[in-house]
Amino acid sequence: MKKHNFSAGPSILPQEVIKQAAAAVLNFNNSGLSLIEISHRSAPFVDVMDKARKLVLELMGLENKGYSAIFLQGGASLQFLMVPYNLLKVNGKATYLDTGTWASGAIKESKYVGTTEVLASSKDKGYNYIPKNFEIPTDADYFHCTSNNTIFGTQIKEFPVSPTLMVCDMSSDIFSRELDFSKFDLIYAGAQKNMGPAGTTLVVVKDEILGKSGRTIPSMLDYQIQIAKESMYNTPSVFAVYTSMLTLQWIKDMGGIAAIEKINNEKARILYAEIDSNPNFIGFAAKEDRSFMNVTFNLADESKKERFDSLWKAAGIEGLKGHRSVGGYRASIYNALPLESVQVLVDVMKQL
């Protein structure tokens, strides 16, 4: 039976990417060796890393604009610490927008490094909206936001104009919609939500902003060292980088981010239309801030939970339960999830 994977991460990948990655694990480039047993210093894998980094900048429209793309480890959670280590000046100040669990985690780590100010928070309403009309101080070293909040299903639709460096955690909606990426000085994203398997993290950073914090940075946490070593200061996550490269090539072959965005918009439109028109369901996030990647909703009548759960499981749907901290339901409709799977979910919802 065909499975419809709505998991929030590690999440669905394109079928052709999985097939290519699986073949490479058995025999990489007809070398007679597995991808996961070759040297990361070998010419074939260096080519993979170079292509992956090039595809990132190409898809974002950042080629030849003074940006570097690097693949690191430690997940987006390590970036919570690396960002202030590299950008928060000694005796300086970092500013943050608190829109959920991951934003709160980033704020916590920044406070270990230096003065950290939360400009606005949506915690007062269970993180079901994106704060607006806050002011970013001109004396801040950087402003940090999370573009899409996986757990609560909210997404920034219009980014603020920042008078200082703009940093964004795009872990769960990277490459899903067109943005002027040049407005950001640093972007990071764990691969496992919309770009590849768990094990690698993408960082895209404007080179000129680095080396100005005035602090001594441990080598593993220093972006300049990681850039100089071309993502190979230590042994990279070979399989995760390779599979991310395949996914990036898949996005390019699909027509780039613009083409992917059209499909994503249609998936979100169909699913939110059913939530809003079906009296059995209530959307969690404020309508103007709804995520087009993670659709969160609840039952209007909890007594129907057993029946609804049996219906979607019988239809081959996986990963629909909401995050343990929130409950309800969450349909993650990432780039690789086909429109067909969304339609199956909608048909199940109509049966309730």
Secondary structure, DSSP 8 states (H G I E B T S, - for coil): ---EE--SSS----HHHHHHHHHHHHSGGGSSS-GGGS-TTSHHHHHHHHHHHHHHHHHHT-TTTTEEEEEESSHHHHHHHHHHHHHS-TT-EEEEEE-SHHHHHHHHHHHHHSEEEEEEE-GGGTT-S---S----TT-SEEEEESEETTTTEE-SS----SSEEEEE-TTTTTSS---GGG-SEEEEEGGGTTS-TT-EEEEEEGGGSS-S-S---GGG-HHHHHHTTT-SS---HHHHHHHHHHHHHHHHHTHHHHHHHHHHHHHHHHHHHHHH-TTEEE-S-GGGB-SSEEEEEESSGGGHHHHHHHHHHTTEES-B--TTT-SEEEE--TTS-HHHHHHHHHHHHH-
